[in-house]
């Protein structure tokens, strides 16, 4: 480690271009990362999430499949609201 620590935060303000998480769901730049259906929120497919991440960050080294388990936990939490 070089002493630097990367920090992330939600961008819940109006028109935010980052990640938002509200009662309306999880989104990146306003694009839903979770699908909302009759039974509540569901995780979108790895392919859909990968496309969204690539469009937002370019060819960043982000693995959508790794993020999906976290998205699943958020979907469960949102169903409880």
C-alpha positions, 0 to 999 in steps of 0.5 A: 500500500502506498498510503492512499485510500480510495473512497466511494460515496453515493451520489443521491442528489438530483441529476447525479452521475454516480451510483445512487441507492434510494427506495426507487432502487440502485442506479448508475447515472440514472440507469437502473442496475436492478429491475423492479418487478411485481415481486420487488427488485431483481438483479439484472443479468451480468451481460446487462450490467457489463454493458452499463459499466463499460458505457459509464467507465470505458474498458475499465477492469470491472467484473460485473459478475463480481458485483452481482452478489452485492447487487443481490444483497441490495435488492433484498434490502430494498424489498424490505423497505 
